[in-house]
Amino acid sequence: MSRSTIAVVDSKRLLELFGPRDQHLRKIRAALDVGISARDGEIHIEGEDAAVHRATEIFESLDQSLQDQGTVTGQIVDRLLNGSSLSEKLIHQESIEVHRPGGHIVPRSSGQADYVRAIRQSDIVFCEGPAGCGKTFLAVAMAVSALRQEHVTKIVLVRPAVEAGESLGFLPGDLQAKINPYLRPLLDALREMMDFDLLKKLTEQDVIEMIPLAYMRGRTLNDAFIILDEAQNTTAAQMKMFLTRLGVGSKMVISGDTTQIDLPPNRKSGLIDAMERLGT
């Protein structure tokens, strides 16, 4: 058996660490099988050595989160209890403000945090990863955040119009109706972050533009956040054309999965070509 004591500045902070009706405290106590009490501005933890050490680390991380961001949520507690290697300070440093119903969007791994940090710090970012790793969703979230904070005046979402293994034939409707099936994943991500009426208004005003890659030729985009999704289905020439569209005050994010290339067998992926040239 061992004991640990954590000093807490004031009673208000103690209440926030323990959560509404002590929800966080009870969750940590049950998960780690430790005794937790508070008195005289201190948290006292008692139990097996390893469990006490883990509980102490969790409360210290929660306290750091409270200092940095002024909040402690059940999701943060769950992530720490599940053994996340990403400190809550780092998680919240890379959180994305998009004014969605759930509040901030928070990276769930060190790789996602590195990705968000790279987008913040660089004008052009390449991201290669498997389906479901968050590369498109986080890029769209960063674009929406940049637009809301007036860092950019326009969002441009781009995809190559390449079919996945089967021909869809001729699609009915105008240009937007024809390309909509290819751009649907980007539209779904946008709908997670803004209400339908606002999205419709910004799309009609061309503040948010969703276009196939072929329609990027000849354009120079200033003060824009540009995302190229499914970049593994570009050719080297298309990738070069896309990269040269970057104007003053703009950011580009190029994402794709090199295990899901739908180009003809004799065509090299522009994403692979770019990554090889960059030495990654």
C-alpha positions in Angstrom: 0.0 0.0 0.0 1.2 3.5 -0.7 -0.1 7.1 -0.4 0.1 10.2 -2.5 -0.8 13.8 -1.9 -1.5 16.5 -4.5 -1.8 20.1 -3.5 -4.7 22.0 -5.1 -4.8 25.8 -5.2 -8.4 26.4 -4.2 -11.7 24.6 -3.6 -13.2 25.7 -6.9 -10.4 23.9 -8.8 -10.9 20.8 -6.6 -14.6 20.7 -7.6 -13.7 21.0 -11.3 -11.2 18.3 -11.0 -13.7 15.9 -9.4 -16.3 16.8 -11.9 -20.1 17.3 -11.6 -21.3 15.3 -8.7 -17.8 13.8 -8.4 -18.2 12.0 -11.7 -14.5 12.2 -12.5 -13.5 11.1 -9.1 -15.8 8.1 -9.0 -14.7 7.0 -12.5 -11.0 7.1 -11.5 -11.6 5.5 -8.2 -13.5 2.6 -9.8 -11.1 2.1 -12.7 -8.0 2.0 -10.5 -9.4 0.6 -7.3 -7.9 3.4 -5.2 -9.1 5.5 -2.3 -9.4 9.2 -3.1 -10.4 11.9 -0.6 -9.9 15.7 -0.3 -9.2 17.9 2.7 -7.3 21.1 3.5 -6.7 21.9 -0.2 -5.2 18.5 -0.9 -6.1 15.3 -2.8 -5.2 12.2 -1.0 -4.8 8.9 -2.9 -4.3 5.5 -1.3 -3.9 2.0 -2.7 -1.6 -0.3 -4.5 1.7 1.3 -5.6 1.1 1.2 -9.4 -2.6 2.3 -9.1 -1.6 5.2 -6.8 1.1 6.3 -9.2 -1.3 6.1 -12.2 -4.1 8.0 -10.3 -1.6 10.7 -9.4 -0.5 11.1 -13.0 -4.1 11.4 -14.1 -5.0 14.1 -11.6 -1.8 16.0 -12.5 -2.7 15.9 -16.2 -6.3 17.0 -15.4 -4.9 19.9 -13.3 -2.7 20.9 -16.2 -5.6 20.8 -18.6 -7.6 23.0 -16.2 -4.8 25.5 -16.1 -4.3 25.6 -19.8 -7.9 25.5 -21.1 -10.1 26.0 -18.1 -12.0 22.7 -18.5 -12.0 19.0 -17.7 -14.3 16.7 -19.5 -15.4 13.1 -19.2 -13.7 12.4 -22.5 -10.4 13.6 -21.2 -10.7 11.4 -18.1 -11.6 8.4 -20.3 -8.7 9.0 -22.6 -6.2 9.1 -19.7 -7.7 6.0 -18.1 -7.3 4.2 -21.4 -3.6 4.9 -21.3 -3.3 7.6 -23.9 0.3 8.6 -24.4 -0.7 12.1 -25.4 -0.7 14.5 -22.5 -3.8 16.6 -22.0 -1.7 19.7 -22.3 -0.7 18.7 -25.8 -4.2 17.6 -26.7 -5.7 20.9 -25.9 -2.8 22.9 -27.4 -3.9 21.3 -30.7 -7.6 21.5 -30.3 -9.6 23.1 -33.1 -12.4 25.6 -32.5 -15.2 25.2 -35.0 -18.2 26.2 -32.9 -19.8 22.8 -33.4 -22.4 21.4 -30.9 -19.8 19.2 -29.2 -17.4 22.1 -28.8 -13.7 21.8 -29.7 -12.4 19.1 -32.0 -9.5 17.4 -30.2 -6.8 15.1 -31.7 -7.1 11.6 -30.4 -3.5 10.5 -31.0 0.0 12.0 -31.1 -0.1 11.5 -34.9 -3.2 13.6 -35.2 -1.8 16.2 -32.9 1.4 16.4 -35.1 -0.9 16.7 -38.2 -2.9 19.6 -36.7 0.3 21.3 -35.5 1.9 21.0 -39.0 -1.1 22.6 -40.6 -0.9 25.5 -38.2 2.8 26.0 -38.8 3.2 25.3 -42.5 1.7 26.6 -45.8 1.8 23.2 -47.5 1.2 19.9 -45.7 1.2 16.3 -47.1 -0.6 13.6 -45.1 -0.6 10.0 -46.1 -2.5 7.5 -44.0 -5.2 4.7 -44.0 -8.9 5.3 -44.2 -10.4 6.4 -40.9 -7.3 8.0 -39.5 -8.9 11.5 -39.5 -6.8 13.1 -42.2 -9.8 14.6 -44.1 -12.0 15.4 -41.1 -9.2 17.3 -39.3 -8.1 19.2 -42.5 -11.7 20.3 -43.0 -12.0 21.3 -39.3 -8.8 23.4 -39.6 -10.2 25.0 -42.8 -13.5 25.9 -41.0 -11.6 27.3 -38.0 -9.4 29.4 -40.2 -12.5 30.8 -42.0 -14.3 31.6 -38.8 -11.2 33.4 -37.4 -10.9 35.3 -40.7 -7.4 33.9 -41.4 -8.7 33.1 -44.9 -11.6 34.3 -47.0 -12.3 31.1 -48.8 -12.3 27.3 -48.5 -11.6 25.3 -51.6 -12.2 21.5 -51.4 -10.8 19.5 -54.3 -10.9 15.9 -55.3 -9.8 14.0 -58.5 -12.9 12.6 -60.3 -11.6 9.1 -60.4 -14.1 6.2 -59.9 -13.2 3.4 -57.5 -13.1 0.2 -59.7 -16.4 0.6 -61.5 -17.7 3.1 -64.0 -20.7 5.2 -63.0 -21.5 6.2 -66.6 -22.9 9.6 -67.5 -24.4 11.3 -64.5 -27.5 13.6 -64.9 -27.7 17.2 -63.9 -25.5 20.3 -64.0 -21.8 20.4 -63.1 -22.5 20.4 -59.3 -24.8 17.5 -59.6 -22.3 15.5 -61.6 -19.4 16.0 -59.3 -21.4 15.8 -56.1 -20.8 12.0 -55.6 -17.1 12.5 -55.7 -17.1 15.3 -53.2 -19.7 13.8 -50.8 -17.1 12.8 -48.1 -15.9 16.4 -47.9 -19.5 17.7 -47.7 -20.3 15.2 -45.0 -17.3 16.6 -42.9 -18.5 20.2 -43.5 -22.0 19.3 -42.2 -20.4 18.1 -39.0 -19.1 21.6 -38.3 -21.7 24.1 -39.5 -25.5 24.1 -39.8 -27.2 23.4 -43.2 -28.4 27.0 -43.8 -24.9 28.5 -43.2 -23.2 25.9 -45.4 -25.7 26.5 -48.2 -25.2 30.3 -48.0 -21.4 30.1 -48.0 -21.5 27.6 -50.9 -23.8 29.8 -53.0 -21.5 32.8 -52.3 -18.5 30.7 -53.4 -16.9 31.2 -50.0 -16.8 27.4 -49.8 -16.1 25.9 -53.1 -16.1 22.1 -53.9 -14.6 21.3 -57.3 -13.0 18.5 -59.2 -9.2 18.7 -59.7 -9.4 19.4 -63.4 -11.1 22.8 -62.8 -8.1 24.1 -60.8 -6.0 24.7 -63.9 -5.2 28.4 -64.6 -6.3 29.6 -61.1 -4.2 31.3 -58.4 -5.9 31.2 -55.0 -5.0 33.9 -52.5 -6.1 34.0 -48.8 -7.7 30.5 -49.2 -7.6 27.2 -47.4 -7.2 24.5 -50.1 -7.7 20.8 -49.4 -6.9 18.1 -52.0 -8.4 14.9 -50.8 -7.8 11.4 -52.3 -4.5 12.8 -53.6 -3.3 9.2 -54.4 -5.5 9.3 -57.5 -3.7 12.3 -59.0 -1.0 11.9 -61.6 2.4 13.6 -61.2 1.4 16.3 -63.7 -1.9 16.9 -61.9 -0.1 17.2 -58.6 2.3 19.8 -60.0 -0.6 21.7 -61.5 -2.4 21.7 -58.1 0.7 22.8 -56.1 1.3 25.8 -58.3 -2.2 27.1 -57.6 -1.1 28.3 -54.1 -1.3 32.1 -53.8 -0.4 34.7 -51.2 -1.8 34.0 -47.7 -3.1 30.6 -48.6 -2.6 27.1 -47.1 -2.7 23.7 -48.8 -3.4 20.3 -47.3 -2.8 17.3 -49.5 -4.1 14.0 -48.1 -4.4 10.5 -49.4 -4.0 6.7 -48.9 -1.4 5.1 -51.2 -2.9 1.7 -50.6 -6.1 2.7 -52.4 -4.9 4.0 -55.8 -7.6 3.8 -58.6 -5.3 5.0 -61.4 -4.5 2.7 -64.4 -1.6 0.3 -63.6 0.8 2.2 -65.8 0.2 5.6 -64.1 2.3 6.6 -61.1 0.4 8.4 -58.3 1.2 12.0 -57.9 1.1 11.7 -54.2 3.8 9.0 -54.2 5.9 11.0 -56.7 5.7 14.1 -54.4 6.5 12.2 -51.3 9.5 10.6 -53.0 10.8 14.0 -54.1 10.4 15.3 -50.6 12.3 12.3 -49.2 9.4 11.0 -47.0 
